[in-house]
Amino acid sequence: MSDHNTMTLTLIVWRQKGPNDTGKFETYTAKNITEHHSFLEMLDVVNEDLIKGGKEPINFDHDCREGICGMCSQVVNGMPHGGQDRTTVCQLHMRTFKDGDTIFIEPWRARAFPILKDLIVDRDALDKIIQAGGYTSCHTGGIADGNAILISKPDADYAMDAAECIGCGACVAACPNSSAMLFTGAKVAQLATLPQGKVEAATRVCSMTAAMQEAGFGNCSNHYECEAACPKGINVKFIAKLNREYTKAQF
């Protein structure tokens, strides 16, 4: 170690000026990193050094830094969010690395997620799937009592498990086909299970599936990489639910 408290790491980072530019890997040295730094804080340290040296900092997405929003979309050493169980990049800590390690950092790789700059991709395609039907149509007004519509505990639990999806896109980045079926399945399953969502269930699943295909996402071929990479552990059973809802809607 450089001293008893800090690490020096080699970062091989994807740099790309814009959507139409050719990108390439560039090598950086991360110095004075402790095991208490989060992965994003480590990048902050590297960026401060780059700025001091008059160089362009590494651009990456982030927001809450609490594992809630899913903005911190990076492929670390070949695995979305770094491969730790149920962990986003902002929750990845440098104690999982050791002094002298080389770390590869890339953006999500999917046709539906064009690279905007460096590690930042355009994930509007996921928003378009939601806009196509990821909602319930209802009259607004006074808030209904929580117990006005009785929902069984198993249904409520199932819907809540689906609702854990934060829409980060790790499932797409992990899938060899760049499929968004885990994301779409979670959103369809959540609403199709609850009484408020059943009314529009058939039109919803058809329109959201069409939006998914139009955006350029691939199909599911049961690799299970999506579930493994998901920071919230969304289960592939929701893909099966999506398929059942879609088949039901056709008839």
MONORQUI-V188240 format. One record per backbone hydrogen bond with DSSP energy under -0.5 kcal/mol. CO is the residue of the C=O (numbers start at 1). NH is the residue of the N-H. If there is no record, write none. Layout:
<<CO	NH> <CO	NH>>
This chain:
<<6	2> <6	3> <7	33> <8	100> <9	11> <9	30> <10	103> <11	13> <11	28> <12	105> <13	26> <15	24> <16	118> <18	21> <21	23> <24	15> <26	13> <28	11> <28	30> <29	31> <30	9> <33	7> <34	37> <35	95> <37	94> <38	42> <39	43> <40	44> <41	45> <42	46> <43	47> <44	48> <45	49> <46	50> <47	51> <48	52> <49	53> <50	55> <51	54> <59	119> <71	73> <72	74> <74	76> <74	81> <75	77> <75	106> <76	79> <79	76> <79	82> <80	83> <84	87> <88	91> <88	92> <89	39> <89	92> <92	39> <93	96> <94	97> <98	101> <101	10> <103	12> <104	77> <105	14> <106	75> <108	110> <110	113> <114	122> <117	120> <119	121> <120	116> <120	117> <121	123> <123	126> <123	127> <124	128> <125	129> <126	130> <127	131> <128	132> <129	133> <130	133> <130	134> <133	135> <136	138> <145	148> <148	150> <152	156> <153	157> <154	158> <155	159> <156	160> <157	161> <158	162> <159	163> <160	164> <161	164> <162	165> <169	173> <170	174> <171	175> <175	178> <177	218> <178	218> <180	184> <181	185> <182	186> <183	187> <184	188> <185	189> <186	190> <187	191> <188	192> <189	193> <190	194> <194	197> <194	198> <195	198> <195	199> <198	201> <200	204> <201	205> <202	206> <203	207> <204	208> <205	209> <206	210> <207	211> <208	212> <209	213> <210	214> <211	215> <212	217> <213	216> <218	180> <224	228> <225	229> <226	230> <230	233> <235	238> <236	239> <236	240> <237	241> <238	242> <239	243> <240	244> <241	245> <242	246> <243	247> <244	248> <245	249> <246	250> <247	251> <248	251>>
